[in-house]
Amino acid sequence: MLQLALIALPALLAQQGPSFRTELDAGRYLKVMAEAEQRLKQDPKDALAWAAKSQALSSLMRFSEARAAADHSVALNPGLADALLARGLARAGEAIKQRDLGSLRGALSAMDDLRAATEADPTLTSAWTSLGLAYEMLPGLLGGSTRKAQQCAERLRAVAPARGDLLQALILAEEDKWREAEPYFGRALAQAPQDPEVVGQWLDALDRRAAKKALGEVGKNARLQAEAQRLLPGVRTRARGVVAVSDAFLHAGQPETAWKVVQDHSGQVDAPSLLRLQLGKVAASGGVHRPEGLAALDQVLREPLEGGSSGYPGAWWRKGQILKALGRHDEARRAAQEALKIDPKHRGAKELLGSLSRD
């Protein structure tokens, strides 16, 4: 969920070189990394390039590096909205990764940065989204507030109507108000049927608690399949959209369809590495095409990975799951250990390692 500007006029933005916000919003994190690095070679004091690099690193789940880059950016330009957003995202990522009481301070600091980013640039869409979700998800003692979250959605709607409606829908769904949330999802989809973020969040919400309570398991699965089929044409060239559709079929109990969707679009998308990662997920979770899924994951682990919600730890974990299912327990154990080297608190890898020790 990420990015736009108040301080700079369009002419000034054009002078800044690559449109980092547009590229980040589109999920082209490796491209942003390369362009930011190129600019930093020319000018190591380019605060915007440091901020873009940090946001790309956070999206790649490299939060320690992201925090260091964000700190550079803030030190160079303390009032730069992109720098404050970058530090807020890195701090939030670190807090989530820590998963202990010490992470509370990080969460509070992240909130401070996100608020400061929206104040520095009220048109920064990703800052409003991140701040609104933080308000909704954090308990009241840490500053959480549904009312404040909805205010963020209203401010975002004025800048990016589809994203504002999407945030409103996510807040209502989190409050178990599915019937109220659904029209906002519908409005967001009507305005942006080709936005993989909107499509992905809608399909994900259909598989969560509020929708399940309202529709029942059978109704939820039928709706997931219908919506995935309906929305696929609009996102067929966007890897994140194709992954979201594949996930919808997988969660609706249709792993073969989930696999076919990925295979059919592998040569058409903007980030094929994400589809290879998805093939591994479908093979591991759905129990289909395991040898092919294993080969896809091996390729993922050899090459740069364009983001993805699970990153390299998830790729190792999925590889371990498949290896276990194939009876290759020693290799599965090594794969789980590789995942834990990258993320020592990875829950899935820990559970896999525990199950292997019991076998």
N, C-alpha and C positions, 0 to 999 in steps of 0.2 A: 504494500500500500504506500505509494511514494510520489510528489512534486509540483512551482511557478514564481513572479517577482514584483516588488513595490519600489525598492530603492532605485533599481535600474530601469530606464526606458528601453523600449525595444531596440533602439539604435545602439545603446550601450551593451545590451545582451549580445547583439550581433558581433560586437568587437571582442567578446570574451572567448571566441573560438568555438569549440564543440559545445553543443547545447546539452550540457550534462544532465539537466533536469529532465529533458525529454527522453534521453537515452536511459536514465535510471528508471523513469516511469514505465518505459517499455521493457525493462528487465534485461537490458544489454550490458550486464555487469563487467564482463571481460573486455568489452569494447571501451567502456568507461575507464577501466583500470589502465588500459594501454594508452588512451588519450591523456589521462591525467599524468601518467608517468612521463610521457613525452613533453608535456607542458612543464613539469617540474624539473626536467633536465635543462630546459631553457631558462626557467625562473624558479629556483627553490623556494621563493617567498610568495608563490601563487596560492593564496589562501583558498580560493575557490577550487583549485585542482586538488589540494589536500582534502577539502571537504568531500569532493566527489569520490576521491579514492577511498576515503573512510566509509562512505555510504555503500560503495560497491563491496568493500571488504565485509561489512556487516551483513549484506545480502548473501555473501558467500560463507557466512557463519564464522569468519575469522575475527572475532570480536576484540581480542587483545591488540592485534595490528590495527583494527579500525579505531580503537580508542586512541592509540598513539598518533595516528594520522589526524584524527579530529582535534586532539590537543594541539598539534602543530597549527592547524587551521585557526582555532580560537585564539591562540597566542598571537598569530599574525593579524587577525582582524576580529576582535572580541564581539563586534556587533553584527557580524555576517550571519544572516539567518541560516544559510546552508551549513555553516560551521556548527552552529548551535544544534541544528537538527541532527547532524552527523554525530556529535558527541552524545546527544540524547539517545539515539538509536544504538550506539555502541555500549553505552552504560546499561540500557535496558537489556541488550543481548547478554552482557556479562552477568547481570543480575539473574536472568532466567537460567543461565548456564550454571551458576553457583548453587542455586536451589537450597539455600540455607538462610539462617537469620541475618547473616552478614550482607545478604543480597538486598535487604530492605533499604539500606542506605543508598545503594546503587539505583534502586527503583525511584526513590524520592529525588535523587539528583537528576535522573533521566526526565522526570516530570518537570523539574525546574527548567531544564534545557528546552524541552518541547514547548513549554509556555513562552519562554524567551524567544524562541524561533517564530512563533505565531505573532508575537508583538513586534519583532523586527521586520517581518514580512507577512502581512495578513493574507497574501495570495499563495502562500506555500502550502499546497494542498496536502502533501504527505505529512506535514507537521500537524495539521488539523486532524487528519485521520488517526495518526498515532496518539495524539493527545486525547482525542475523544475515546478511543478504545482503552487507553490507560485509565481515564476517569471511570469508565464503566467496569473495568475488570478489577481495579484495586479496591480494597475495603475502605470504608469511610475513615478509619483511623489514619490511613495513609493518604488521605485527600481524595479518595474515590467518591464519585457523585454522578448518578444518572442524569440529574438535571444539568450538570456541567457538561456531561457527554453530549446531551441533546443540543446544548448551545453550540458546541463545536460543530455538530452536524449542520446546524442552521447557518453558521458562518461559512462552512465549506460549501454549502449549497449555493451561496451567492457567487462563489468563484468557479465551482465545478459542479453543476447541478446533479449529474449522474452519481458522482462520488459522494455528494452530500446525502442523496437519497439512500445510497448504499450504506453509509455510516449509520443513518437513522434506522435502517432495517436491521443492521447487526446489533444495535443497542436494544431494540425492541425484542429481537429473538433471544438475546441474552437474558432479558427479563421474562422469558417464557410467554411473550405476547405475540404468538405466531400469526394470528389473524390480523393483527395490526401491522406486523412487520411485512407480511406478504405484499400488500399494495406498494410499499416503498421499494421492495425488490423489483416488482413489476415495472415501476417507473424508471428505475435505474437501467434495467435491461432494455426498455423501449428506447431510451436515449442513447445507450451505448452497447448495442448487441455484439459489437466486435471487440469490446474491451475485455481481455482475459481476466483482469482483476474482478470485474463485476460478475462475469460468468462464473468464475471459480468460486467466489464467495457465495453466490446463490446456490450453486450445486453443493458446496460444502455445508451450507446452512440446512439444506434439505435432508442431510444425513445426521443432523444433531438433535439434541434433546427436545427442543421446542417443536420441531416439525414431527418428530416421532410421536410425541404426545398428542398432537393435533390430528395426525393422519393415520397413526398405527403403523406397524412394521410393513404390512402388505401394501398399504396405501403409499407409504413413503417410498418403497422400492419401485412401485409402478410410476410414481411421479418422477423419481430420479431418472429412470430409463427414458421416459417421454421427453423430459427437459434436456437431457444429454443429447438425444437424437436431434431435437429441434435446434439447439444452440450450436452444434458442431460446425455447420457450414460457415458461421460467422467468424470462428476462431481457428479455422483449419490450417492457417499458416503461422499461428502463434503457439509456440511450444507449451507455454503455461496453460493456454486454453485447451489444447489437446490433452494434456495431462489431467486437467480438471474433469474433462468428459470421460476419460478412461477411468479415473477414480470413481466417478459416479456409477459407471457400469459395474466396476469391481465391488463397490459397497452395496449395490443392488443385487448382488449374487450372480453376476454375469461375467466371470473372468475371461471366457473366450472372446466375448465382445470387447472387453477392455483391452485385451491383447491385440485384437484385429484393428481397433481404432488407432493404436500407436503404430503398428506396422504399416498401415495404409497411409500414414501421414509423415513417416520418418524422413522422406526426401523433400518435404515441402516446407518445413518449419524453420524458424529463425534460430533455434538453439537445439540442434539434434542431440546434444549430450543429455539434455533433460529427458528426452524420449527413451534413450538407452537406459537411464536410471529407472524410468517408469516400467520398462520391460522387466527389469530385475524385480521391481516391487510386485508386479502382477504375478510373475512366476513364483515368487516366495510366498506371497499372501494367498494367491488363488490356486496354487498347486498345479499350474499348467505350464507346458513348454520349459521345464526346468533347465535342460542343457542350453537352450537358446538364451534363456534369461541369465544364466551364469556367464555365457560368452559376452553378453551385453555389459554386464557389470565389470568384467575384466577389462573391457575397453574403456569404461568410465574411469576406472582406477588408474589407467595408463595416461589419460589425456586431461586437459583442463575441463573442469565442470562448470557450466554456466548457472551457478546458483543451485536452486532446488531446496525444498524445505528440510531435507535430511542431510545433504552434502555428502562428503566422503565417509564420515562415520556411518551414515545410513547405508551407503553402498556396501561397506564391509559387513555390516549387520545382515543385510539382505543376502549377501553372498554366503554368509555363514548359515543362514536359514536354509538356503537351497542345498548347500553341501550336507547339512544334517539330514535333510529329507532324502538325499541320494545315498545316505549311509556312509559318507566320507567324514567321519567324526573328528579325526585329527586335524584335517584341513578346516573344518567348521570352527573348531576351537581356536585355531590360529587367526581366522578371520574375525572372530569376536574380540580377540585380544588386540588386533589391529584397530578395530573401532574404538576400543577403550583407551588406546594410546592417544588417539586424537581427542576423544571426549570421555574422560574417566568416569563420568556420571551418566553415560548413555544407558538408559533403562533397558531398552531392547537387547543390547549386547550383553548386559549383565544377566538378564533372564536367560538368554541363549547359553551363556557360559555355565550358568547354574544347572540348566537342564542337561547339558552335556556331561557335567560332572556326576549327575545322578544316573546316567545311562550306563 
